[in-house]
Every structure is written in structure tokens, then in C-alpha cells.
Amino acid sequence: MARAERIPRGTAEGVWTVTTQTSTYLLDFAAMTLLRAPGVGRPDGDEWIISDLRRDSEDIPLLGVTSCRVGEPAQFWVAAADDPDVRTWRVTTPVVDIERID
């Protein structure tokens, strides 16, 4: 396991966890999936409100990472799980930790 300051744009391998102010994301580049676990890993005493998003705690198709750096909101490009022709952004609260776990 290796901590990182960012996930480089164009990353195409590995499994990563990205912890934000409100959630933890699991990015699997072999499967090209993104999973959001709302509230998991949230820093103690944080005042951020946790939003409910469609497909929380489910794998959704990951198309790429536009930006993901500690201290900034991450931007993930994803396809809708029920319609692969529909694409959208997942923009997070500020990232507090990034770790490559595989």
C-alpha cells in the first residue's frame, strides 16, 4: 500500500482508495469501476454534509480521472450504470487521502 498526493491523469492500472471530506471512493482500473461509500473515512468533527447520490455503494463504470489531488475536489468521468451512453461527472468534496492498495 502506498500513499500518494494525486492519481495521475491517464492512470490505467491499480486499485486506489480516495478519501474525501464526506466519503471514500474505490477506483479499480482493471475493472474500470468507481464505488462511493458515503460517510466512510470521514474525518472526525467534520462539518461537511453528506449528500446521497444515485448508485451509492455500487460499482459504476469509470471512464477516467480528470483530476484527483489531496486538498482539492476530485473529478471522475463515469457512465451511468443503467445506460452506458449517458456520461457524467462525479465531483467530490476536497480529497484528504489517496492510497494505492493494489
Biopython code that builds the backbone (N, CA, C, O; Angstrom):
import numpy as np
from Bio.PDB.StructureBuilder import StructureBuilder

atoms = [
    (1, "MET", "N", (0.840, -1.178, 0.000)),
    (1, "MET", "CA", (0.000, 0.000, 0.000)),
    (1, "MET", "C", (0.884, 1.240, 0.000)),
    (1, "MET", "O", (1.844, 1.347, 0.764)),
    (2, "ALA", "N", (0.538, 2.159, -0.865)),
    (2, "ALA", "CA", (1.363, 3.358, -0.996)),
    (2, "ALA", "C", (0.484, 4.598, -1.031)),
    (2, "ALA", "O", (-0.440, 4.697, -1.839)),
    (3, "ARG", "N", (0.776, 5.527, -0.160)),
    (3, "ARG", "CA", (0.072, 6.807, -0.144)),
    (3, "ARG", "C", (0.574, 7.640, -1.323)),
    (3, "ARG", "O", (1.714, 7.505, -1.769)),
    (4, "ALA", "N", (-0.311, 8.501, -1.809)),
    (4, "ALA", "CA", (0.039, 9.353, -2.949)),
    (4, "ALA", "C", (-0.579, 10.725, -2.741)),
    (4, "ALA", "O", (-1.546, 10.873, -1.994)),
    (5, "GLU", "N", (-0.029, 11.707, -3.392)),
    (5, "GLU", "CA", (-0.579, 13.066, -3.371)),
    (5, "GLU", "C", (-1.617, 13.258, -4.461)),
    (5, "GLU", "O", (-2.442, 14.169, -4.389)),
    (6, "ARG", "N", (-1.575, 12.382, -5.491)),
    (6, "ARG", "CA", (-2.523, 12.506, -6.597)),
    (6, "ARG", "C", (-2.595, 11.196, -7.360)),
    (6, "ARG", "O", (-1.710, 10.347, -7.252)),
    (7, "ILE", "N", (-3.655, 11.046, -8.126)),
    (7, "ILE", "CA", (-3.736, 9.979, -9.120)),
    (7, "ILE", "C", (-3.464, 10.657, -10.457)),
    (7, "ILE", "O", (-4.242, 11.510, -10.886)),
    (8, "PRO", "N", (-2.374, 10.292, -11.119)),
    (8, "PRO", "CA", (-2.043, 10.961, -12.380)),
    (8, "PRO", "C", (-3.111, 10.757, -13.438)),
    (8, "PRO", "O", (-3.692, 9.679, -13.562)),
    (9, "ARG", "N", (-3.357, 11.807, -14.193)),
    (9, "ARG", "CA", (-4.298, 11.716, -15.319)),
    (9, "ARG", "C", (-3.787, 10.639, -16.267)),
    (9, "ARG", "O", (-2.589, 10.572, -16.540)),
    (10, "GLY", "N", (-4.673, 9.810, -16.763)),
    (10, "GLY", "CA", (-4.286, 8.735, -17.670)),
    (10, "GLY", "C", (-3.919, 7.439, -16.957)),
    (10, "GLY", "O", (-3.555, 6.463, -17.613)),
    (11, "THR", "N", (-4.006, 7.407, -15.621)),
    (11, "THR", "CA", (-3.727, 6.177, -14.888)),
    (11, "THR", "C", (-4.628, 5.070, -15.414)),
    (11, "THR", "O", (-5.824, 5.274, -15.618)),
    (12, "ALA", "N", (-4.041, 3.888, -15.632)),
    (12, "ALA", "CA", (-4.811, 2.795, -16.217)),
    (12, "ALA", "C", (-4.627, 1.481, -15.465)),
    (12, "ALA", "O", (-5.034, 0.425, -15.950)),
    (13, "GLU", "N", (-4.012, 1.541, -14.277)),
    (13, "GLU", "CA", (-3.829, 0.295, -13.538)),
    (13, "GLU", "C", (-3.901, 0.542, -12.039)),
    (13, "GLU", "O", (-3.729, 1.660, -11.555)),
    (14, "GLY", "N", (-4.160, -0.541, -11.330)),
    (14, "GLY", "CA", (-4.180, -0.488, -9.877)),
    (14, "GLY", "C", (-5.569, -0.302, -9.303)),
    (14, "GLY", "O", (-6.536, -0.011, -10.008)),
    (15, "VAL", "N", (-5.627, -0.485, -7.989)),
    (15, "VAL", "CA", (-6.831, -0.227, -7.209)),
    (15, "VAL", "C", (-6.466, 0.856, -6.206)),
    (15, "VAL", "O", (-5.455, 0.744, -5.512)),
    (16, "TRP", "N", (-7.267, 1.886, -6.126)),
    (16, "TRP", "CA", (-6.967, 3.057, -5.304)),
    (16, "TRP", "C", (-8.150, 3.376, -4.393)),
    (16, "TRP", "O", (-9.305, 3.165, -4.763)),
    (17, "THR", "N", (-7.853, 3.880, -3.212)),
    (17, "THR", "CA", (-8.891, 4.479, -2.377)),
    (17, "THR", "C", (-8.631, 5.976, -2.323)),
    (17, "THR", "O", (-7.492, 6.429, -2.206)),
    (18, "VAL", "N", (-9.711, 6.723, -2.412)),
    (18, "VAL", "CA", (-9.657, 8.177, -2.321)),
    (18, "VAL", "C", (-10.640, 8.574, -1.228)),
    (18, "VAL", "O", (-11.848, 8.381, -1.366)),
    (19, "THR", "N", (-10.112, 9.130, -0.141)),
    (19, "THR", "CA", (-10.961, 9.575, 0.961)),
    (19, "THR", "C", (-11.140, 11.075, 0.846)),
    (19, "THR", "O", (-10.175, 11.828, 0.722)),
    (20, "THR", "N", (-12.406, 11.496, 0.890)),
    (20, "THR", "CA", (-12.732, 12.913, 0.820)),
    (20, "THR", "C", (-13.281, 13.365, 2.163)),
    (20, "THR", "O", (-13.307, 12.588, 3.117)),
    (21, "GLN", "N", (-13.718, 14.607, 2.244)),
    (21, "GLN", "CA", (-14.303, 15.122, 3.477)),
    (21, "GLN", "C", (-15.581, 14.384, 3.865)),
    (21, "GLN", "O", (-15.974, 14.408, 5.031)),
    (22, "THR", "N", (-16.234, 13.727, 2.903)),
    (22, "THR", "CA", (-17.534, 13.097, 3.198)),
    (22, "THR", "C", (-17.646, 11.622, 2.834)),
    (22, "THR", "O", (-18.615, 10.978, 3.237)),
    (23, "SER", "N", (-16.696, 11.061, 2.090)),
    (23, "SER", "CA", (-16.860, 9.696, 1.579)),
    (23, "SER", "C", (-15.517, 9.074, 1.255)),
    (23, "SER", "O", (-14.482, 9.740, 1.259)),
    (24, "THR", "N", (-15.560, 7.778, 0.973)),
    (24, "THR", "CA", (-14.401, 7.088, 0.419)),
    (24, "THR", "C", (-14.817, 6.496, -0.925)),
    (24, "THR", "O", (-15.899, 5.926, -1.066)),
    (25, "TYR", "N", (-13.939, 6.644, -1.896)),
    (25, "TYR", "CA", (-14.148, 6.114, -3.238)),
    (25, "TYR", "C", (-13.151, 4.990, -3.473)),
    (25, "TYR", "O", (-11.995, 5.081, -3.060)),
    (26, "LEU", "N", (-13.598, 3.936, -4.134)),
    (26, "LEU", "CA", (-12.740, 2.843, -4.540)),
    (26, "LEU", "C", (-12.695, 2.849, -6.058)),
    (26, "LEU", "O", (-13.718, 2.670, -6.718)),
    (27, "LEU", "N", (-11.508, 3.055, -6.610)),
    (27, "LEU", "CA", (-11.319, 3.077, -8.060)),
    (27, "LEU", "C", (-10.544, 1.831, -8.450)),
    (27, "LEU", "O", (-9.438, 1.606, -7.959)),
    (28, "ASP", "N", (-11.115, 1.022, -9.327)),
    (28, "ASP", "CA", (-10.474, -0.194, -9.807)),
    (28, "ASP", "C", (-10.233, -0.023, -11.301)),
    (28, "ASP", "O", (-11.167, -0.088, -12.101)),
    (29, "PHE", "N", (-8.969, 0.198, -11.672)),
    (29, "PHE", "CA", (-8.666, 0.472, -13.076)),
    (29, "PHE", "C", (-8.647, -0.784, -13.934)),
    (29, "PHE", "O", (-8.777, -0.680, -15.154)),
    (30, "ALA", "N", (-8.489, -1.973, -13.344)),
    (30, "ALA", "CA", (-8.584, -3.210, -14.122)),
    (30, "ALA", "C", (-10.029, -3.432, -14.556)),
    (30, "ALA", "O", (-10.292, -3.801, -15.700)),
    (31, "ALA", "N", (-10.958, -3.206, -13.639)),
    (31, "ALA", "CA", (-12.379, -3.373, -13.945)),
    (31, "ALA", "C", (-13.005, -2.089, -14.490)),
    (31, "ALA", "O", (-14.119, -2.111, -15.014)),
    (32, "MET", "N", (-12.280, -0.962, -14.364)),
    (32, "MET", "CA", (-12.778, 0.361, -14.746)),
    (32, "MET", "C", (-14.108, 0.656, -14.053)),
    (32, "MET", "O", (-15.116, 0.954, -14.693)),
    (33, "THR", "N", (-14.073, 0.562, -12.704)),
    (33, "THR", "CA", (-15.250, 0.864, -11.895)),
    (33, "THR", "C", (-14.902, 1.860, -10.798)),
    (33, "THR", "O", (-13.750, 1.997, -10.384)),
    (34, "LEU", "N", (-15.942, 2.549, -10.346)),
    (34, "LEU", "CA", (-15.859, 3.507, -9.244)),
    (34, "LEU", "C", (-16.971, 3.173, -8.262)),
    (34, "LEU", "O", (-18.121, 2.987, -8.659)),
    (35, "LEU", "N", (-16.629, 3.096, -6.979)),
    (35, "LEU", "CA", (-17.618, 2.856, -5.944)),
    (35, "LEU", "C", (-17.493, 3.966, -4.909)),
    (35, "LEU", "O", (-16.389, 4.281, -4.466)),
    (36, "ARG", "N", (-18.612, 4.558, -4.525)),
    (36, "ARG", "CA", (-18.622, 5.603, -3.487)),
    (36, "ARG", "C", (-19.278, 5.048, -2.239)),
    (36, "ARG", "O", (-20.403, 4.550, -2.283)),
    (37, "ALA", "N", (-18.556, 5.139, -1.112)),
    (37, "ALA", "CA", (-19.085, 4.734, 0.188)),
    (37, "ALA", "C", (-19.287, 6.004, 1.006)),
    (37, "ALA", "O", (-18.343, 6.493, 1.628)),
    (38, "PRO", "N", (-20.521, 6.554, 1.015)),
    (38, "PRO", "CA", (-20.761, 7.819, 1.707)),
    (38, "PRO", "C", (-20.540, 7.699, 3.212)),
    (38, "PRO", "O", (-21.004, 6.751, 3.846)),
    (39, "GLY", "N", (-19.830, 8.667, 3.768)),
    (39, "GLY", "CA", (-19.590, 8.720, 5.208)),
    (39, "GLY", "C", (-18.416, 7.898, 5.686)),
    (39, "GLY", "O", (-17.954, 8.104, 6.809)),
    (40, "VAL", "N", (-17.909, 6.967, 4.880)),
    (40, "VAL", "CA", (-16.808, 6.102, 5.288)),
    (40, "VAL", "C", (-15.493, 6.882, 5.228)),
    (40, "VAL", "O", (-15.179, 7.505, 4.214)),
    (41, "GLY", "N", (-14.730, 6.842, 6.321)),
    (41, "GLY", "CA", (-13.432, 7.504, 6.376)),
    (41, "GLY", "C", (-13.492, 8.982, 6.652)),
    (41, "GLY", "O", (-12.464, 9.660, 6.651)),
    (42, "ARG", "N", (-14.661, 9.483, 6.884)),
    (42, "ARG", "CA", (-14.863, 10.913, 7.117)),
    (42, "ARG", "C", (-14.053, 11.379, 8.331)),
    (42, "ARG", "O", (-14.095, 10.736, 9.380)),
    (43, "PRO", "N", (-13.315, 12.488, 8.201)),
    (43, "PRO", "CA", (-12.546, 12.995, 9.341)),
    (43, "PRO", "C", (-13.462, 13.351, 10.517)),
    (43, "PRO", "O", (-14.567, 13.854, 10.315)),
    (44, "ASP", "N", (-12.999, 13.088, 11.743)),
    (44, "ASP", "CA", (-13.774, 13.410, 12.942)),
    (44, "ASP", "C", (-14.037, 14.906, 13.039)),
    (44, "ASP", "O", (-13.183, 15.725, 12.700)),
    (45, "GLY", "N", (-15.227, 15.246, 13.503)),
    (45, "GLY", "CA", (-15.584, 16.644, 13.736)),
    (45, "GLY", "C", (-15.809, 17.445, 12.479)),
    (45, "GLY", "O", (-15.902, 18.671, 12.534)),
    (46, "ASP", "N", (-15.899, 16.769, 11.338)),
    (46, "ASP", "CA", (-16.076, 17.491, 10.087)),
    (46, "ASP", "C", (-17.503, 18.004, 9.965)),
    (46, "ASP", "O", (-18.452, 17.317, 10.343)),
    (47, "GLU", "N", (-17.650, 19.195, 9.444)),
    (47, "GLU", "CA", (-18.957, 19.846, 9.325)),
    (47, "GLU", "C", (-19.594, 19.678, 7.942)),
    (47, "GLU", "O", (-20.680, 20.205, 7.702)),
    (48, "TRP", "N", (-18.948, 18.965, 7.043)),
    (48, "TRP", "CA", (-19.491, 18.777, 5.704)),
    (48, "TRP", "C", (-20.754, 17.928, 5.758)),
    (48, "TRP", "O", (-20.846, 16.987, 6.546)),
    (49, "ILE", "N", (-21.710, 18.263, 4.928)),
    (49, "ILE", "CA", (-22.951, 17.489, 4.807)),
    (49, "ILE", "C", (-22.717, 16.371, 3.788)),
    (49, "ILE", "O", (-22.132, 16.602, 2.730)),
    (50, "ILE", "N", (-23.171, 15.177, 4.110)),
    (50, "ILE", "CA", (-23.023, 14.039, 3.210)),
    (50, "ILE", "C", (-24.243, 13.976, 2.296)),
    (50, "ILE", "O", (-25.369, 13.818, 2.767)),
    (51, "SER", "N", (-24.019, 14.098, 1.005)),
    (51, "SER", "CA", (-25.100, 14.023, 0.020)),
    (51, "SER", "C", (-25.345, 12.579, -0.377)),
    (51, "SER", "O", (-24.412, 11.778, -0.435)),
    (52, "ASP", "N", (-26.588, 12.249, -0.649)),
    (52, "ASP", "CA", (-26.932, 10.949, -1.207)),
    (52, "ASP", "C", (-26.862, 11.062, -2.719)),
    (52, "ASP", "O", (-27.461, 11.960, -3.310)),
    (53, "LEU", "N", (-26.127, 10.147, -3.346)),
    (53, "LEU", "CA", (-26.013, 10.132, -4.800)),
    (53, "LEU", "C", (-26.562, 8.818, -5.333)),
    (53, "LEU", "O", (-26.516, 7.787, -4.663)),
    (54, "ARG", "N", (-27.086, 8.878, -6.561)),
    (54, "ARG", "CA", (-27.559, 7.649, -7.203)),
    (54, "ARG", "C", (-26.418, 6.655, -7.274)),
    (54, "ARG", "O", (-25.274, 7.035, -7.521)),
    (55, "ARG", "N", (-26.712, 5.417, -7.065)),
    (55, "ARG", "CA", (-25.769, 4.301, -7.171)),
    (55, "ARG", "C", (-24.685, 4.317, -6.084)),
    (55, "ARG", "O", (-23.630, 3.709, -6.263)),
    (56, "ASP", "N", (-24.933, 5.009, -4.953)),
    (56, "ASP", "CA", (-24.002, 4.925, -3.832)),
    (56, "ASP", "C", (-23.810, 3.463, -3.445)),
    (56, "ASP", "O", (-24.756, 2.676, -3.473)),
    (57, "SER", "N", (-22.597, 3.112, -3.088)),
    (57, "SER", "CA", (-22.217, 1.760, -2.649)),
    (57, "SER", "C", (-22.417, 0.706, -3.731)),
    (57, "SER", "O", (-22.560, -0.478, -3.428)),
    (58, "GLU", "N", (-22.429, 1.135, -4.995)),
    (58, "GLU", "CA", (-22.488, 0.228, -6.141)),
    (58, "GLU", "C", (-21.361, 0.584, -7.093)),
    (58, "GLU", "O", (-20.980, 1.748, -7.211)),
    (59, "ASP", "N", (-20.826, -0.431, -7.778)),
    (59, "ASP", "CA", (-19.837, -0.163, -8.816)),
    (59, "ASP", "C", (-20.523, 0.504, -10.002)),
    (59, "ASP", "O", (-21.557, 0.038, -10.480)),
    (60, "ILE", "N", (-19.933, 1.600, -10.468)),
    (60, "ILE", "CA", (-20.409, 2.246, -11.691)),
    (60, "ILE", "C", (-19.234, 2.317, -12.663)),
    (60, "ILE", "O", (-18.082, 2.351, -12.231)),
    (61, "PRO", "N", (-19.505, 2.340, -13.961)),
    (61, "PRO", "CA", (-18.428, 2.349, -14.949)),
    (61, "PRO", "C", (-17.588, 3.635, -14.865)),
    (61, "PRO", "O", (-18.111, 4.745, -14.957)),
    (62, "LEU", "N", (-16.294, 3.453, -14.690)),
    (62, "LEU", "CA", (-15.339, 4.566, -14.645)),
    (62, "LEU", "C", (-14.739, 4.757, -16.032)),
    (62, "LEU", "O", (-14.190, 3.823, -16.616)),
    (63, "LEU", "N", (-14.847, 5.965, -16.550)),
    (63, "LEU", "CA", (-14.277, 6.274, -17.859)),
    (63, "LEU", "C", (-12.907, 6.927, -17.738)),
    (63, "LEU", "O", (-12.088, 6.830, -18.652)),
    (64, "GLY", "N", (-12.655, 7.594, -16.610)),
    (64, "GLY", "CA", (-11.351, 8.212, -16.404)),
    (64, "GLY", "C", (-11.355, 9.158, -15.223)),
    (64, "GLY", "O", (-12.399, 9.483, -14.657)),
    (65, "VAL", "N", (-10.153, 9.591, -14.868)),
    (65, "VAL", "CA", (-9.953, 10.548, -13.789)),
    (65, "VAL", "C", (-9.467, 11.844, -14.418)),
    (65, "VAL", "O", (-8.412, 11.880, -15.050)),
    (66, "THR", "N", (-10.235, 12.899, -14.242)),
    (66, "THR", "CA", (-9.833, 14.197, -14.780)),
    (66, "THR", "C", (-8.851, 14.872, -13.833)),
    (66, "THR", "O", (-7.833, 15.413, -14.263)),
    (67, "SER", "N", (-9.164, 14.838, -12.537)),
    (67, "SER", "CA", (-8.232, 15.350, -11.535)),
    (67, "SER", "C", (-8.510, 14.676, -10.205)),
    (67, "SER", "O", (-9.661, 14.410, -9.857)),
    (68, "CYS", "N", (-7.448, 14.404, -9.469)),
    (68, "CYS", "CA", (-7.571, 13.808, -8.145)),
    (68, "CYS", "C", (-6.282, 14.103, -7.393)),
    (68, "CYS", "O", (-5.257, 13.454, -7.601)),
    (69, "ARG", "N", (-6.354, 15.099, -6.513)),
    (69, "ARG", "CA", (-5.175, 15.564, -5.773)),
    (69, "ARG", "C", (-5.603, 15.910, -4.345)),
    (69, "ARG", "O", (-6.659, 16.508, -4.136)),
    (70, "VAL", "N", (-4.779, 15.530, -3.366)),
    (70, "VAL", "CA", (-5.052, 15.853, -1.970)),
    (70, "VAL", "C", (-5.223, 17.367, -1.833)),
    (70, "VAL", "O", (-4.426, 18.147, -2.355)),
    (71, "GLY", "N", (-6.282, 17.765, -1.118)),
    (71, "GLY", "CA", (-6.564, 19.177, -0.869)),
    (71, "GLY", "C", (-7.511, 19.817, -1.862)),
    (71, "GLY", "O", (-7.945, 20.952, -1.665)),
    (72, "GLU", "N", (-7.840, 19.093, -2.944)),
    (72, "GLU", "CA", (-8.727, 19.622, -3.980)),
    (72, "GLU", "C", (-9.879, 18.643, -4.223)),
    (72, "GLU", "O", (-9.743, 17.451, -3.948)),
    (73, "PRO", "N", (-11.008, 19.133, -4.734)),
    (73, "PRO", "CA", (-12.064, 18.197, -5.138)),
    (73, "PRO", "C", (-11.572, 17.325, -6.303)),
    (73, "PRO", "O", (-10.876, 17.809, -7.195)),
    (74, "ALA", "N", (-11.934, 16.056, -6.286)),
    (74, "ALA", "CA", (-11.612, 15.157, -7.402)),
    (74, "ALA", "C", (-12.721, 15.241, -8.438)),
    (74, "ALA", "O", (-13.862, 15.579, -8.125)),
    (75, "GLN", "N", (-12.363, 14.928, -9.682)),
    (75, "GLN", "CA", (-13.333, 14.882, -10.775)),
    (75, "GLN", "C", (-13.176, 13.549, -11.490)),
    (75, "GLN", "O", (-12.133, 13.261, -12.077)),
    (76, "PHE", "N", (-14.231, 12.740, -11.431)),
    (76, "PHE", "CA", (-14.245, 11.441, -12.074)),
    (76, "PHE", "C", (-15.252, 11.461, -13.216)),
    (76, "PHE", "O", (-16.364, 11.962, -13.053)),
    (77, "TRP", "N", (-14.871, 10.920, -14.370)),
    (77, "TRP", "CA", (-15.723, 10.824, -15.546)),
    (77, "TRP", "C", (-16.303, 9.419, -15.540)),
    (77, "TRP", "O", (-15.557, 8.443, -15.616)),
    (78, "VAL", "N", (-17.640, 9.299, -15.451)),
    (78, "VAL", "CA", (-18.293, 7.998, -15.320)),
    (78, "VAL", "C", (-19.434, 7.854, -16.316)),
    (78, "VAL", "O", (-19.945, 8.833, -16.858)),
    (79, "ALA", "N", (-19.818, 6.598, -16.538)),
    (79, "ALA", "CA", (-21.001, 6.291, -17.349)),
    (79, "ALA", "C", (-22.107, 5.861, -16.402)),
    (79, "ALA", "O", (-21.844, 5.286, -15.346)),
    (80, "ALA", "N", (-23.320, 6.136, -16.778)),
    (80, "ALA", "CA", (-24.456, 5.690, -15.971)),
    (80, "ALA", "C", (-24.488, 4.166, -15.979)),
    (80, "ALA", "O", (-24.321, 3.545, -17.028)),
    (81, "ALA", "N", (-24.701, 3.565, -14.817)),
    (81, "ALA", "CA", (-24.693, 2.108, -14.707)),
    (81, "ALA", "C", (-25.806, 1.462, -15.524)),
    (81, "ALA", "O", (-25.644, 0.349, -16.022)),
    (82, "ASP", "N", (-26.934, 2.156, -15.662)),
    (82, "ASP", "CA", (-28.068, 1.572, -16.377)),
    (82, "ASP", "C", (-28.154, 2.006, -17.841)),
    (82, "ASP", "O", (-29.010, 1.511, -18.575)),
    (83, "ASP", "N", (-27.282, 2.924, -18.280)),
    (83, "ASP", "CA", (-27.272, 3.364, -19.675)),
    (83, "ASP", "C", (-25.859, 3.845, -20.022)),
    (83, "ASP", "O", (-25.524, 5.000, -19.760)),
    (84, "PRO", "N", (-25.029, 2.978, -20.606)),
    (84, "PRO", "CA", (-23.633, 3.332, -20.872)),
    (84, "PRO", "C", (-23.439, 4.495, -21.842)),
    (84, "PRO", "O", (-22.337, 5.030, -21.958)),
    (85, "ASP", "N", (-24.513, 4.888, -22.542)),
    (85, "ASP", "CA", (-24.407, 6.035, -23.442)),
    (85, "ASP", "C", (-24.522, 7.361, -22.697)),
    (85, "ASP", "O", (-24.218, 8.414, -23.258)),
    (86, "VAL", "N", (-24.956, 7.317, -21.441)),
    (86, "VAL", "CA", (-25.075, 8.531, -20.624)),
    (86, "VAL", "C", (-23.803, 8.672, -19.804)),
    (86, "VAL", "O", (-23.442, 7.782, -19.035)),
    (87, "ARG", "N", (-23.126, 9.807, -19.980)),
    (87, "ARG", "CA", (-21.880, 10.072, -19.260)),
    (87, "ARG", "C", (-22.056, 11.303, -18.384)),
    (87, "ARG", "O", (-22.801, 12.225, -18.715)),
    (88, "THR", "N", (-21.356, 11.294, -17.267)),
    (88, "THR", "CA", (-21.493, 12.412, -16.334)),
    (88, "THR", "C", (-20.231, 12.536, -15.488)),
    (88, "THR", "O", (-19.364, 11.662, -15.506)),
    (89, "TRP", "N", (-20.147, 13.637, -14.750)),
    (89, "TRP", "CA", (-19.029, 13.880, -13.831)),
    (89, "TRP", "C", (-19.445, 13.526, -12.421)),
    (89, "TRP", "O", (-20.600, 13.716, -12.041)),
    (90, "ARG", "N", (-18.510, 13.014, -11.647)),
    (90, "ARG", "CA", (-18.648, 12.934, -10.195)),
    (90, "ARG", "C", (-17.584, 13.876, -9.658)),
    (90, "ARG", "O", (-16.389, 13.633, -9.822)),
    (91, "VAL", "N", (-18.018, 14.945, -9.019)),
    (91, "VAL", "CA", (-17.112, 15.908, -8.417)),
    (91, "VAL", "C", (-17.261, 15.760, -6.908)),
    (91, "VAL", "O", (-18.378, 15.788, -6.391)),
    (92, "THR", "N", (-16.151, 15.604, -6.202)),
    (92, "THR", "CA", (-16.171, 15.288, -4.781)),
    (92, "THR", "C", (-15.939, 16.522, -3.921)),
    (92, "THR", "O", (-15.632, 17.603, -4.422)),
    (93, "THR", "N", (-16.091, 16.334, -2.623)),
    (93, "THR", "CA", (-15.603, 17.317, -1.661)),
    (93, "THR", "C", (-14.074, 17.182, -1.650)),
    (93, "THR", "O", (-13.548, 16.241, -2.244)),
    (94, "PRO", "N", (-13.347, 18.094, -0.994)),
    (94, "PRO", "CA", (-11.886, 18.021, -1.031)),
    (94, "PRO", "C", (-11.327, 16.661, -0.575)),
    (94, "PRO", "O", (-11.796, 16.065, 0.395)),
    (95, "VAL", "N", (-10.327, 16.207, -1.301)),
    (95, "VAL", "CA", (-9.654, 14.933, -1.019)),
    (95, "VAL", "C", (-8.735, 15.104, 0.185)),
    (95, "VAL", "O", (-7.971, 16.066, 0.256)),
    (96, "VAL", "N", (-8.809, 14.166, 1.133)),
    (96, "VAL", "CA", (-7.923, 14.205, 2.302)),
    (96, "VAL", "C", (-6.864, 13.112, 2.275)),
    (96, "VAL", "O", (-5.850, 13.225, 2.963)),
    (97, "ASP", "N", (-7.080, 12.043, 1.485)),
    (97, "ASP", "CA", (-6.103, 10.954, 1.446)),
    (97, "ASP", "C", (-6.287, 10.156, 0.160)),
    (97, "ASP", "O", (-7.409, 9.938, -0.296)),
    (98, "ILE", "N", (-5.165, 9.725, -0.417)),
    (98, "ILE", "CA", (-5.154, 8.855, -1.592)),
    (98, "ILE", "C", (-4.187, 7.722, -1.298)),
    (98, "ILE", "O", (-3.076, 7.944, -0.816)),
    (99, "GLU", "N", (-4.628, 6.494, -1.595)),
    (99, "GLU", "CA", (-3.762, 5.344, -1.351)),
    (99, "GLU", "C", (-3.952, 4.314, -2.456)),
    (99, "GLU", "O", (-5.078, 3.949, -2.796)),
    (100, "ARG", "N", (-2.848, 3.858, -3.006)),
    (100, "ARG", "CA", (-2.903, 2.744, -3.956)),
    (100, "ARG", "C", (-2.822, 1.471, -3.140)),
    (100, "ARG", "O", (-1.863, 1.259, -2.398)),
    (101, "ILE", "N", (-3.844, 0.614, -3.279)),
    (101, "ILE", "CA", (-3.884, -0.595, -2.460)),
    (101, "ILE", "C", (-3.567, -1.853, -3.259)),
    (101, "ILE", "O", (-3.450, -2.934, -2.681)),
    (102, "ASP", "N", (-3.424, -1.733, -4.585)),
    (102, "ASP", "CA", (-3.035, -2.876, -5.420)),
    (102, "ASP", "C", (-2.411, -2.374, -6.694)),
    (102, "ASP", "O", (-2.012, -3.172, -7.542)),
]
sb = StructureBuilder()
sb.init_structure("model")
sb.init_model(0)
sb.init_chain("A")
sb.init_seg("    ")
for serial, (resi, resn, name, xyz) in enumerate(atoms, 1):
    if name == "N":
        sb.init_residue(resn, " ", resi, " ")
    sb.init_atom(name, np.array(xyz, "f"), 0.0, 1.0, " ", f" {name:<3s}", serial, name[0])
structure = sb.get_structure()
